[in-house]
Amino acid sequence: MKIKILTILFAVMAISLQAQIKTPAPSVYSKTDQVIGLTTVTVEYSRPSMRERTIFGNVVPYGKIWRTGANARTKVSFDTDVTINEKELKAGTYGLLTIPNKESWDIIFYSEANGGGSPAELDPSKVALKVSAQPKAMSFTMESFTIGFGNLGDSNSGMMYIMWETTSVGLKIGVPTDAIAMKSIESVLSGPTANELNAAATYYYSADKDLKQALEWSTKAVEMNPDAFWMSRQKSLIQAKLGDKKGAIASAEQSLAVAQKAGNGAYVKMNKESIAEWSK
């Protein structure tokens, strides 16, 4: 019995010791965020090394699907719609799969981004985009597999490079910088939204700041969005705090009517209670 207990204890100690041992991964994890214009491109991948091996045509066979890295599938994320080699790709996260060949590579943006490694076969329904690119010989050797960016001087595009051994494959990423910038400019120049005005009015009301200013913002917010019963409710509270019970009742009645139409019982109850209180 003692021998069995000792054996169990030694086994537990060995497992515990093993769990505490940390060793470096053969292929290190890397994450790169690159801003191109006003678009952020994020790449997450593992970086195998050459270790005196021939890579393309050997470690990475020609004509077969490659996870484009090691370990888990390489992932590329775009926070806006983009173009890849002039072809459109929606914003999102994709698995980066490639089929290397001597003369040309197929680059595949796969909607199944979280797979472990390469799929045995491509599912056409999961191929968000497939483009071709020509590999180029580099004048130096890239020991560790690398995905990097360059040609970032133009705010409308940049290059993403896949590099290993003496081979480099480039992809041109086009980004909608002008469209994003113009939308931002138009938004700012057109003034604050109803939600922004209501938020400012609510803060002034809660913090006991300038209530007249709060009422001005709240009134404009309600004018911009008369169906927002929470905004007309906030306006009624500001008016009541200013001592304008008649105005507060009118705003509460507006909020009540819209809340009833929307089926929001909580606001119906609050407005009815406030109207009864302010009518005394």
N, C-alpha and C positions, 0 to 999 in steps of 0.2 A: 504493500500500500504506500509506504514512504517513497519507494522508488518511482511509483506512478505519479505521486504528488510532485516530486522533484522534477520529473520529466515534464509535467505540465507547466510548472513554474519556469523552467528553462525555456520552454517553447514560447510562453507569454513574453518573457524578457527579450527573447530574440526578435519576436514580431515588433515589440515596442521599440527596440533599438533600431530595427530596420526602418520603422516609420519615421524616426528622427533623422536619418541620414539624408543629406541633400547632396545631389550631384548635378553638374551642369548638363543641360540637354544637348545632344549632338547637333541638333539644328535649332538655333536660338530663335525665340519669338521676337517679332518686330512689328511696330505699329507706326505708321507715318501719316500725319495730317498735312495736306498741302492745299493752300488757298490759290485758286486760279481765278483772277478777276474777283467776283463775289461768290464763287462756288467753292465749297470745301470738299476735297477728295480724300478719303481715308482708305488706307491699305493695311490689312492685317495678314501677316504671313509668317511662316517659319523659313529660316535661311540655312539650307544645307551647304556644306563646304566641299571643295573638289577633292582634297586629300590625295593628290597625285593620281586621280582617276581621270579617264576620258569621259566627258559628260554627254554631249549630244551625239546620238547614234550609239551610245553604250549605256550609261546610267539612265539617261533619258532617251528611250528609243525613238527613232523617227516614225512618224505615221500613227502614233498612238496617243490617246488622251492623257494629258499630264495635269496633275493638280496645280502646277506652276509654283512649286515650292516643296515643302515637306510637311509631314504630320497632317493636321487638319487642312481642309480646303482653303486656299487663299481667298480672302474676301476684299472686295472693293466697293466702297459706298460713295454715292454722290448726293449732295443735299439739294440739288436742283436738276432739272432735265439737262442733258448734255448731248453732244454729238461725239462719236468715236469714228475717226477717219471719215468724217462728213455724214455718218449715219446716226439717226436719232436713237437715244436711249433715255428712258424715263428715270427720274430720281429714284433712288433705292439702294439696296445692298445686294450684291451679286457674287456668286462664286466665279473666280477667274480661272477658266480652264483653257488650255492651249493644246494644239496638235502641231508639234514642231516637225519641220522637214528641212532638207538642205537648202532649198530654194525659196520656200515660203512657209509661213506659220499661219494657222487658223487660230484666231483669238475669240474665245466664247465667253460671253457674260451670261451666266447661268442663274436662273431665279432660285434654284435650290442652293443657297449659299452655305448652309451649315453641315453639309455632308462631310463625312470623314474620308478625304482623299478623292480619287477620280472615280466617276461612275464607269461601270463596264461599258455601257453604251449611252449615248446622248438621248435624252427624251426631248423630241422636237418641241413639245409644249412648254418646256422649261428653258429653251434657248431664247433669251430676250434679245440678244444681238450676236451676230457672228461676222467678223471682218477678217481680212487677210492683211498680212504685213510681211515685208521682206527682212530677213535677218542680215545684219551687217557685221563684218569682222572688226573688232576693236584692236587698237595698237598696244593694248596691255591685257593682262590676265586678271579677271575678277574672281578671286579665290572663293568668296562666299556669294551665294545667290542673292541678287539685289534688285529691288524695284525702286526706281528713283524718278525724279522729275527734273525737267529743264525747259529752256526756251520760254521763260515766264515773263518776259518783258512786255508781251502783248496781253492786255487785260481780257481779251476775248478768246484766248486759247493757250494751251501749254502742251508739253510732251510728257508722256509717261513711258519710261524705259524699263524693259525686262532684260537683265544683264547677268550672264554667268559664263565662266570660262573666258573665251575670247569673242563671244557672240552677244550682240545687242539687237533687240527688237523694239522699235518705237511706235507709239500710238499717239495720234493727235487728238487732244480733248478740246472740243469747242464748248464754250460756256456762254449763257445768255446775260452777260454783264450789262449790256445797254438796256435790255428790257427790265432787269431788276432795278437798275439805277433810275430809269425813267419812272417806274412805278413808285419808287421811294420818294422821288422829287414831287411827283403829282400828289402823293398822299400828304406830304408835309405842307405843300403850298395850298392844298384845299382846306387846311385847318383841321382841328381835332375832331374825332369821331364822337358819336353820341355816347358810346361807352366810356371814352376818355373824359368827356365833360361830366358824366354822371359820377365817375370815380372821384374826380376832383371835388365835386359838390359834396359827395358823401364824406370825404376826408375832412373838408372844412366844417361840415355839420358835426361830425364826431369829435373833432379837436377844438370845437368852440372858437373857430376863427371867424373871419368876416362873413357873416351869414347873408348879407346882401349880395356879395360876390357869389356865394354858393347858390343863391336863388337864381342869379343870372345864368350861371352855368347849367343848373338843373332845368330851368325853363327852356333853354336852347336844346338840351338833350331830349326833352319831351317833344318839342316841336319836330326834331329830326326823326324821332322814333315813337310816335304816339301809341303804338301797340305794345310798348314795353311797360307793362303795368308796374314793374318794380321801380322804374324811373319816376313815373307820376306819383307813386307811393313816397319815394324819397323827397320829391318836391313838396308834397303835403306836409311832411315832417319838418322841413325847413321853414315853410310858411307858418306852421303852428308855433315853432320856436321863436319866430319873429313877432308873434302876437296877431298874425293875420288869420283868424279862425275861419272867416268866410272863404278866403282863398284856399285854405287848407282843406276845407270840406269839399270845395269844387274839385280840387286835385285828387282827393281821396275817392270821390264819386267816379271820376274818370278812371282811376286805377281799378276800382271795384267792378266797373262795367267790363273792362277788358279782361280782368282776372276771371270773372264769371264765364266769359266767352271762351277763355283758354282752359277752364276747368281747374284753376288753381285754388283749392279750398283754403290754403293757408293765408293767401293774400285777401281772399274774400272776407275771411274772419277778421283779420287785422284791420281792414278798411272799415268794416261795419262797426267794430268797437271804437275806432278813432272818430268816426262820424258821430256816433252817439255821445262820445265824450266832449267833442268840440261843439256840439249843438246845445249843450246845457247853458 
